[in-house]
């Protein structure tokens, strides 16, 4: 058997951590968690942090300890991990299709009868298939209708479809119809404050129309949930959404940092880094031992967390930096921090968060839902 | 504990495999393996397939059964996996730095005294540190000097540096100096045949100069190894390289498929796919349940393996297709195949290869070295 390899031990100094490692700066992480708690209190909104960003039960526990009402995730397999680790309220902000997945979901609901497990739907046939499986497997689910609020991906587009789905849901004895899920995903990364705000004004209007149609049909809609790190203050401010789902705020990345900051929104700090070693040094060129298998590049190249150096090339296992100005000298064996461009798919490449406080490893937290694509 | 989830069972039909799943088409895989065997015989070159592409001991076994002299990998953790699964000749085509990594390597060498384990170096201090650790840990290594043949990443640039390193290596009783590693990585993806060939002519010239310098210093250089799927016919044809390291050829991806095909080189077929389900269908828009956590996009978007549809958006867990012309109709629940743009980082996202022959699952092969970044 290959040896299990853990990149550090508690008490190690940061510079002794094996590389490439996913580093969580605990001071910044704690500050981000506290800022979200304050924001939620100020905005008077329920926060259900999205765990697809971190995939880590320990982080979910801390988010819930800071007032989170539960967590979101995207996959049934992620829900399985979080439920098994004692997270008692999990909403899958996504649909599923096919007997294999729906049966797994119904069985998961049965295995955790004391937990709340929620799922989104946007199709009547899926509602019926899932209801039959929940009945035969004896599983209970919270069910939300997904409303397409501009993402053009999943969800129904009209209030009439929402009502038809809700009627089907309330007929199923194993389902509790909870309300609407409406996530304006692409709005999270629009750079301008007004662009983001305008997108959420439109999303909230669509959600409000659907809620009115439900009310006219005699159907309660207790929850309207959505919003991410880039827009949650606008969903909360709409007074139409009563629950928000920010995920990246605990970690942050260079893509979110490119957004124009809203003076009325909390400012989150980079708490997520990839630690890499300088494995080759030639003149003004430093080659690091971290590449495409240590961070994703879908939202751009990672950025050095120090001045004077720039990423000029990335391959599967290497990143090449070149000196571009004043900054630290690098020598063979030095360990340096990079800031990922997109936290979610970067975290998904790693098995461990190395949680560091003031340069010392405080804990190792497994990324337990890593690879939970099913 | 969360349930272990395996996306299929032997005998399942392709359309019953859970999604998103990594699919290996065994007919095409077998054909690719056979074509490499024929090419190696024709070119009279040793083939040491690169296992960083597939990270799967079962695939390595089949490559060796088809004449491979061993495998390459990039990380000590990958080598640990392959050695533990009985692969008896592993070359790490990369350097390592730092006590933690070098000690792990020395201990790994001791754990497999009957295997050959090779490593590259490009720094005298590392040679000395690794030699001391191999002596104290009682581990034996094959050691190669990496020559920078145009990749501008790791490796030494001059024949004089090669000789200095080789002299240091041969002084170490736990090392066997094997020769040179010279990999022109960026040349693999140059589109034109002549661009790729010219890059390897230059690489082979540099390797030949280094070999001559070693000979002048009285040092044997038994192996000159390098080359990937895009260029290995040129390394082999140089008569200077005597070992090549193609990796992607067993799987292939859209990026390699964009290369101009050399009439004298074997033609490899796409054997790697991601199977995804249509989870939402609205008019000419199909949303699939596979996103950035199921394939990498560093080399572009994945391509549908069928006509008439185009990828228009990818997010963490979703891919949106739009109809662009004549092609199959898609309905909710349909399962479709996508061709990844870059096989290596895509495979690294998955825990299983679902190996399929003529539409039926023949085997499930774990991607055992997935995430072996250390």
Interface residues (C-beta under 8 A of the other chain):
Chain A: X1 X2 X3 X5 X7 X16 X18 X19 X20 X52 X74 X75 X77 X80 X81 X83 X84 X94 X95 X96 X97 X98 X100 X101 X104 X122 X123 X125 X126 X152 X153 X154 X155 X157 X185 X277 X278 X279 X280 X282 X285 X287 X289 X290 X292 X293 X294 X296 X297 X298 X313 X314 X315 X316 X317 X318 X320 X332 X333 X342 X344 X345 X348 X349 X350 X351 X368 X370 X371 X372 X373 X374
Chain B: X1 X2 X3 X5 X7 X16 X18 X19 X20 X52 X74 X75 X77 X80 X81 X83 X84 X94 X95 X96 X97 X98 X100 X101 X104 X122 X123 X125 X126 X152 X153 X154 X155 X157 X185 X277 X278 X279 X280 X282 X285 X287 X289 X290 X292 X293 X294 X296 X297 X298 X313 X314 X315 X316 X317 X318 X320 X332 X333 X342 X344 X345 X348 X349 X350 X351 X368 X370 X371 X372 X373 X374
